[in-house]
Amino acid sequence: MWTAIDILVLWLVAQAAVTDLALRKIPNVLVLGGLALALVLHWLAGPWLAALTHWFTGLLAGFFLLLPLYLLRGMAAGDVKLMAMVGAFLGPQAALHVALLTYLFGAPLALATLLWHGWRQGDGLSTARRLGRNLWRLVQPWLGRLAGLPLAPLPREAIASVGGMPYGVAIALATAAVVAWPHR
């Protein structure tokens, strides 16, 4: 049986996904309202200290689980904030599951979105090449470090984006999968 928390988080991530698809933006008012609503619902459900702890640790888990992709410029800040809101609703363990599924769902969705837009604009092969070049530039320093090479102190050149993907959709799909899973 689903709780009010489950239903509300699903409604909020659905709203975020639709907005992200339409405008390529997740409104701060949606995320901040969701954070406040999650706190109130947790507070009403149990002892206030346990509720605050569950809310806050979920928020932090959701935020920090997607932060690396934001720092690599692979997703926007709104996606990270949305994941923090999901964590605030569902708690840290469920936030981990949602984040892992977001990565799992998001990677093929991102690739398909980029290639679709590239082919639709008539430069699909060029888009695929730029995507491959950008990925190589991102992982090259890490691979060098793994091979034992020192990190170069020089600033890296800017990488031109090949397009964006509405990760709000992947977060919504992942949240729905975790909420629907009977063994949470």
C-alpha positions in Angstrom: 0.0 0.0 0.0 1.3 3.4 -0.9 1.6 6.2 1.6 0.9 9.9 1.2 4.6 10.4 0.9 4.8 7.9 -2.0 1.9 9.5 -3.9 3.2 13.1 -3.4 6.8 12.3 -4.4 5.5 10.6 -7.6 3.3 13.5 -8.4 6.1 16.0 -7.9 8.6 14.0 -10.0 6.0 13.7 -12.7 5.6 17.4 -12.7 9.3 17.9 -12.8 9.7 15.5 -15.7 6.9 17.2 -17.8 8.5 20.6 -17.1 12.0 19.4 -17.9 10.7 17.9 -21.2 8.9 21.1 -22.1 11.2 23.8 -20.9 14.5 21.9 -20.1 14.2 23.3 -16.6 13.0 22.1 -13.2 11.5 25.0 -11.3 13.0 25.8 -7.9 9.5 26.4 -6.5 8.7 22.8 -7.2 11.8 21.5 -5.5 11.6 23.9 -2.5 7.9 23.2 -2.1 8.6 19.5 -2.2 11.3 19.8 0.4 9.0 21.6 2.8 6.1 19.2 2.1 8.4 16.2 2.8 9.5 17.7 6.1 6.0 18.4 7.2 4.8 14.9 6.2 7.7 13.2 8.0 7.1 15.4 11.1 3.4 14.4 11.1 4.3 10.7 10.7 6.6 10.2 13.7 8.8 11.7 16.4 10.2 15.0 15.2 13.9 14.1 15.7 13.7 10.9 13.8 11.6 12.7 11.1 14.2 15.5 10.8 17.0 13.0 10.6 15.3 10.9 7.9 14.5 14.0 5.9 17.9 15.5 6.2 20.0 12.4 5.6 17.8 11.6 2.5 18.2 15.1 1.2 22.0 14.9 1.6 22.2 11.5 0.1 20.1 12.5 -2.9 22.2 15.7 -3.4 25.6 14.1 -3.2 24.7 11.0 -5.3 24.1 13.2 -8.4 26.6 16.0 -7.6 29.5 14.3 -9.4 27.6 14.2 -12.7 26.8 17.9 -12.3 30.4 18.7 -11.6 31.4 16.9 -14.8 28.7 19.1 -16.6 26.7 16.0 -17.4 23.5 17.3 -15.8 22.0 20.6 -14.6 21.7 21.8 -11.1 17.9 21.4 -11.2 18.4 17.7 -11.6 20.6 17.5 -8.5 18.1 19.5 -6.5 15.3 17.3 -7.7 17.2 14.2 -6.5 17.8 15.9 -3.1 14.0 16.4 -2.9 13.4 12.8 -3.7 15.9 11.8 -1.0 14.1 14.0 1.5 10.9 12.2 0.8 12.1 8.6 0.6 15.2 8.6 2.8 18.9 7.8 2.2 18.6 4.1 1.3 15.9 4.7 -1.3 17.8 7.7 -2.5 20.7 5.5 -3.3 18.4 3.1 -5.2 16.8 6.0 -7.1 20.2 7.5 -8.0 21.6 4.1 -9.3 18.5 3.6 -11.4 18.7 7.2 -12.6 22.2 6.5 -13.9 21.0 3.3 -15.4 18.0 4.8 -17.1 19.7 8.2 -17.8 22.7 7.0 -19.8 20.7 5.3 -22.6 18.1 8.1 -22.6 20.9 10.7 -22.9 22.6 8.9 -25.7 19.3 8.4 -27.6 18.3 12.0 -27.1 21.6 13.4 -28.3 21.8 11.1 -31.3 18.1 11.7 -32.2 18.6 15.5 -32.1 21.8 15.1 -34.1 20.2 13.0 -36.8 17.1 15.1 -36.9 19.3 18.2 -37.6 21.2 16.2 -40.3 24.5 15.9 -38.5 24.1 12.7 -36.6 27.6 11.4 -37.3 29.1 14.7 -36.3 27.2 14.7 -33.0 28.3 11.2 -32.3 31.9 12.2 -32.9 31.7 15.2 -30.7 30.1 13.2 -28.0 32.9 10.6 -28.2 35.5 13.4 -28.1 33.9 15.0 -25.1 33.7 11.8 -23.2 37.4 11.1 -24.0 38.3 14.6 -22.7 36.4 13.9 -19.5 37.9 10.5 -18.7 41.4 11.0 -20.0 42.8 12.7 -16.8 41.3 9.9 -14.7 42.7 7.2 -16.9 46.1 8.9 -16.7 45.8 9.0 -12.9 44.9 5.4 -12.7 48.0 4.6 -14.8 50.1 6.4 -12.3 50.7 9.7 -14.2 50.6 12.9 -12.2 47.7 15.2 -12.8 48.6 18.2 -14.8 48.1 21.5 -13.0 47.1 23.2 -16.2 43.5 24.2 -16.7 41.6 22.1 -19.1 40.1 23.6 -22.2 36.4 24.2 -22.3 34.3 21.4 -23.9 31.5 22.5 -26.2 28.3 20.7 -25.3 26.6 18.4 -27.8 23.2 19.0 -26.3 21.2 18.4 -23.2 19.0 15.6 -21.8 16.1 16.1 -19.5 17.3 14.0 -16.6 14.1 14.9 -14.8 12.5 12.1 -16.8 15.2 9.5 -15.7 14.8 10.6 -12.1 11.0 10.3 -12.3 11.2 6.8 -13.9 13.7 5.7 -11.2 11.6 7.1 -8.4 8.5 5.4 -9.8 10.4 2.1 -10.0 11.7 2.4 -6.4 8.3 3.4 -5.0 6.5 0.6 -6.9 9.1 -2.0 -5.7 7.3 -3.9 -2.9 10.5 -4.6 -0.8 11.6 -1.1 0.2 
